[in-house]
């Protein structure tokens, strides 16, 4: 009896290669149509890239929370977007108080430091409570159970914030010191974008140093390899896992303020789309890979801002910027089809 499975496998491979070719042709055709018509000037493309880097920096900080938890527990914490939202919403009331009193313009550095601290600490506490109540009892459960729990926890956090803080969109106070532009290497960049990019880079470098150079970071890496062996070596596994959630919460809280500075507003639903896009960034770079989360966030931010204009502008699509969410999730689908391990590769259980 003839075994035909390899032939079917070759057919699937052929179809995937055909899809790759179609995707490349569409990208090249759309880009050529846009660039040949000269719809945007070089300065416009530059601004789109800079804005994409700033937005991608926020995605990267949130994505690091996803990738840290996955790297240790091999689970997707879908409530992480709401951890990001809770810090920004709580810190809003501090920011509004500073804005009404004029303190935020009189002492912008101190005011922003306090706002960041409130947001980061709030998100950290929410992440720790989430781990202790929702995830720790399910640590030995099948992987689908924590995933369902994470979705329920996400709904619980978002609706709790909606009930406590209200459902209106809240405008973030303007910081006079961050208004206008500044030139870096001859490129004019908004001061808010400079703050976002610099803050994200500093936090990413600090995280890499923490994971690679500190004793707790080495313990985190040991737990991610094998929890049972790490426990036999004297590592407190529960404490390390809590620390992982706490670090992810701190980064998410910082991302919440940076997001508010970019968009100038916050609301109880603000964690949904950025959370999903940050997950997309983590998958794009390689889930469980810290460098991959950073690269994936920056790449997604640039693609989301440049992609609609580059691919759809020449086709006569009205308001292509409104389709940037489509670009983001198309990237997720294509990555899952063609490179499910991401750009830098993902960590898998037992590897």
VOGU-3710 file (C-alpha; in Angstrom, 3 decimals, decimal comma):
1> xxxxxxxxxx> 0,000/0,000/0,000  1,458/3,340/-1,051  2,020/5,956/1,643  0,979/9,405/0,345  1,560/11,686/3,347  4,870/13,113/2,032  3,096/14,131/-1,188  0,462/16,020/0,796  3,231/17,619/2,820  4,947/18,756/-0,374
11> xxxxxxxxxx> 1,636/20,199/-1,574  1,310/22,235/1,634  4,890/23,461/1,240  4,166/24,465/-2,355  1,064/26,378/-1,304  3,022/28,229/1,408  5,709/29,199/-1,086  3,021/30,394/-3,500  1,531/32,522/-0,710  4,963/33,982/0,029
21> xxxxxxxxxx> 5,361/34,961/-3,606  1,883/36,522/-3,696  2,602/38,534/-0,537  5,943/39,775/-1,908  4,359/40,749/-5,252  1,545/42,648/-3,538  3,987/44,484/-1,261  6,246/45,439/-4,148  3,332/46,481/-6,381  1,728/48,614/-3,680
31> xxxxxxxxxx> 5,032/50,230/-2,738  5,895/50,987/-6,367  2,472/52,516/-7,025  2,783/54,780/-3,976  6,404/55,854/-4,504  5,969/56,450/-8,243  3,072/58,840/-7,625  5,061/60,834/-5,062  2,099/61,129/-2,707  4,331/61,875/0,279
41> xxxxxxxxxx> 7,514/63,905/0,545  10,703/62,562/2,211  9,944/64,633/5,324  6,540/62,966/5,594  8,099/59,488/5,418  10,634/60,522/8,042  7,882/61,699/10,383  5,988/58,442/9,912  9,089/56,420/10,788  9,851/58,509/13,889
51> xxxxxxxxxx> 6,263/58,260/15,083  6,360/54,529/14,395  9,511/54,139/16,499  7,889/56,038/19,383  4,713/53,976/19,163  6,717/50,786/18,736  8,680/51,623/21,886  5,431/51,509/23,859  4,487/48,202/22,236  7,927/46,834/23,088
61> xxxxxxxxxx> 7,601/47,708/26,787  4,218/45,975/26,983  5,481/43,038/24,916  8,300/42,507/27,417  5,673/41,692/30,043  4,167/39,044/27,781  7,545/37,552/26,934  8,830/37,510/30,540  5,792/35,601/31,793  5,875/33,230/28,836
71> xxxxxxxxxx> 9,583/32,654/29,302  9,034/31,502/32,902  5,569/29,906/32,904  4,999/29,201/29,178  1,581/30,859/29,338  0,119/33,930/27,640  -1,038/36,505/30,180  -3,858/38,082/28,181  -4,687/40,300/31,168  -1,398/42,157/30,718
81> xxxxxxxxxx> -3,006/44,838/28,556  -5,310/45,666/31,474  -2,327/45,776/33,839  -0,946/48,437/31,493  -4,280/50,289/31,543  -4,749/50,214/35,341  -1,499/52,073/35,990  -2,201/54,807/33,457  -5,776/55,299/34,709  -4,718/55,520/38,359
91> xxxxxxxxxx> -1,883/57,934/37,630  -4,272/60,125/35,623  -5,816/61,509/38,798  -2,368/62,494/40,082  -1,568/64,076/36,714  -4,868/65,967/36,685  -4,221/67,281/40,202  -0,758/68,454/39,157  -2,219/70,053/36,041  -4,925/71,949/37,925
101> xxxxxxxxxx> -2,435/73,236/40,508  0,167/74,169/37,871  2,779/71,929/39,522  3,272/69,883/36,343  4,542/72,978/34,486  6,424/74,506/37,414  8,364/71,317/38,178  7,867/69,015/35,161  10,689/66,602/36,034  9,470/65,999/39,598
111> xxxxxxxxxx> 5,830/65,845/38,499  6,522/63,327/35,718  8,684/61,245/38,068  5,809/61,019/40,557  3,286/60,207/37,820  5,549/57,471/36,462  6,075/56,080/39,971  2,337/55,951/40,701  1,566/54,243/37,395  4,397/51,725/37,663
121> xxxxxxxxxx> 3,645/50,815/41,270  -0,079/50,435/40,540  0,549/48,147/37,579  3,075/46,175/39,614  0,591/45,603/42,451  -2,144/44,570/40,004  0,240/42,122/38,300  1,329/40,601/41,634  -2,267/40,184/42,848  -3,186/38,701/39,482
131> xxxxxxxxxx> -0,440/36,104/39,765  -1,258/35,226/43,358  -5,026/34,879/42,961  -5,591/33,847/39,339  -2,485/31,975/38,181  -0,653/30,384/41,095  -3,444/27,889/41,964  -3,445/26,777/38,304  0,288/26,378/37,861  0,072/22,584/37,402
141> xxxxxxxxxx> -3,174/22,728/35,397  -3,339/22,081/31,634  -2,109/25,084/29,623  -5,587/25,900/28,317  -6,936/26,543/31,837  -4,645/29,518/32,686  -5,369/30,948/29,236  -9,115/30,977/29,890  -8,460/32,367/33,374  -6,363/35,181/31,861
151> xxxxxxxxxx> -9,263/36,210/29,621  -11,602/36,253/32,614  -9,073/38,245/34,660  -8,785/40,753/31,823  -12,550/41,320/31,787  -12,597/41,593/35,587  -9,823/44,222/35,728  -11,152/46,354/32,867  -14,719/46,417/34,164  -13,531/47,064/37,718
161> xxxxxxxxxx> -11,598/50,109/36,512  -14,647/51,157/34,491  -16,804/51,017/37,615  -14,265/52,737/39,891  -12,959/55,460/37,573  -15,831/55,913/35,119  -16,130/55,107/31,446  -15,443/58,551/29,985  -12,315/59,256/27,972  -10,100/61,417/30,190
171> xxxxxxxxxx> -7,805/64,045/28,620  -4,265/63,932/29,998  -2,894/67,329/31,065  -0,434/68,973/28,689  3,156/69,435/29,827  4,507/72,756/28,588  8,105/71,510/28,756  7,223/68,759/26,247  5,503/70,983/23,690  7,156/71,682/20,365
181> xxxxxxxxxx> 10,045/69,978/18,593  13,768/69,589/19,014  16,417/68,674/16,458  18,495/65,510/16,809  21,133/65,003/14,101  19,289/67,573/12,023  15,963/65,733/12,317  13,104/67,634/13,988  11,353/65,352/16,494  8,512/66,085/18,884
191> xxxxxxxxxx> 9,745/66,353/22,463  7,143/63,838/23,613  8,517/61,350/21,092  12,057/61,955/22,344  10,929/61,290/25,924  9,083/58,133/24,883  11,994/56,701/22,883  14,669/57,588/25,467  12,578/56,264/28,368  11,880/53,013/26,525
201> xxxxxxxxxx> 15,563/52,512/25,669  16,623/53,157/29,281  14,044/50,698/30,624  14,987/48,047/28,065  18,693/48,373/28,888  17,878/48,193/32,604  15,834/45,022/32,032  18,613/43,355/30,049  21,109/44,218/32,805  18,716/42,911/35,469
211> xxxxxxxxxx> 18,121/39,600/33,709  21,705/39,010/32,575  23,801/40,450/35,418  21,917/40,209/38,697  21,440/37,216/40,968  17,657/37,447/40,701  17,912/37,607/36,917  20,020/34,460/36,845  17,450/32,788/39,095  14,709/33,809/36,648
221> xxxxxxxxxx> 16,614/32,182/33,819  17,122/29,048/35,885  13,404/28,833/36,709  12,544/29,314/33,042  14,719/26,302/32,178  13,375/23,896/34,808  11,374/24,831/37,893  11,937/21,566/39,732  15,704/21,590/39,258  15,822/25,282/40,229
231> xxxxxxxxxx> 13,948/24,476/43,446  16,443/21,690/44,234  19,232/24,250/43,840  17,666/26,383/46,579  15,825/28,925/44,415  12,478/30,105/45,750  10,420/29,476/42,623  7,296/31,274/43,878  9,292/34,394/44,713  10,987/34,408/41,316
241> xxxxxxxxxx> 7,670/34,049/39,495  6,192/36,903/41,538  9,273/38,983/40,686  8,729/38,224/36,994  5,153/39,503/37,168  6,286/42,531/39,172  8,935/43,499/36,611  6,429/43,066/33,782  3,970/45,242/35,699  6,562/47,983/36,232
251> xxxxxxxxxx> 7,322/48,086/32,503  3,606/48,118/31,644  2,993/51,003/34,055  5,751/53,039/32,431  4,330/52,210/29,009  0,920/53,483/30,171  2,283/56,971/30,869  4,265/57,049/27,631  1,108/56,039/25,759  -0,839/58,823/27,503
261> xxxxxxxxxx> 1,814/61,379/26,552  1,623/60,325/22,897  -2,171/60,247/22,579  -3,092/62,768/25,286  -5,925/60,694/26,760  -6,753/57,570/28,744  -9,847/55,425/29,276  -10,827/52,090/30,798  -10,675/50,316/27,413  -7,242/51,613/26,417
271> xxxxxxxxxx> -5,514/48,328/27,303  -7,273/46,180/24,716  -5,775/47,177/21,353  -2,274/48,045/22,631  -2,290/44,776/24,572  -3,195/42,735/21,504  -0,660/44,609/19,381  2,036/44,101/22,013  1,240/40,380/21,937  1,588/40,573/18,146
281> xxxxxxxxxx> 4,965/42,263/18,649  6,073/39,534/21,060  5,090/36,833/18,545  6,722/38,776/15,706  10,037/38,984/17,549  9,812/35,528/19,131  7,679/34,923/22,209  9,831/34,330/25,290  12,781/36,184/23,720  13,524/39,556/25,378
291> xxxxxxxxxx> 15,485/40,948/22,427  12,751/39,625/20,139  10,059/41,529/22,063  12,012/44,758/21,689  12,651/44,183/17,987  9,073/43,064/17,379  7,622/46,143/19,077  9,743/48,576/17,096  9,130/46,707/13,841  5,374/46,602/14,375
301> xxxxxxxxxx> 5,245/50,300/15,271  7,049/51,277/12,067  5,022/48,870/9,902  1,769/50,122/11,401  2,572/53,733/10,546  4,440/53,377/7,260  2,603/50,321/5,903  -0,846/51,813/5,184  0,580/54,762/3,264  3,207/52,700/1,472
311> xxxxxxxxxx> 1,021/49,747/0,482  -2,403/51,365/0,058  -1,749/55,019/-0,768  -0,932/54,326/-4,409  -4,049/52,176/-4,815  -6,311/55,159/-4,198  -7,608/53,850/-0,869  -9,173/56,793/1,019  -7,679/57,470/4,469  -5,284/54,496/4,517
321> xxxxxxxxxx> -4,172/55,411/8,048  -7,517/54,149/9,314  -6,460/50,678/8,193  -3,267/50,461/10,244  -4,901/48,035/12,668  -5,521/45,810/9,645  -1,801/46,002/8,839  -0,882/45,068/12,418  -3,055/41,970/12,544  -2,159/40,976/8,977
331> xxxxxxxxxx> 1,445/40,921/10,153  0,414/38,589/13,005  -1,324/36,197/10,599  1,608/36,192/8,172  4,121/35,568/10,964  2,055/32,667/12,293  1,858/31,187/8,787  5,416/31,668/7,563  7,554/31,973/10,714  5,604/30,924/13,816
341> xxxxxxxxxx> 8,769/31,087/15,971  9,233/34,787/15,206  12,199/36,739/13,853  14,654/35,716/16,581  12,973/32,451/17,527  10,726/31,631/20,480  11,290/29,594/23,614  9,356/26,359/23,767  8,695/24,167/26,800  11,525/21,747/27,384
351> x> 13,943/23,608/25,093
//
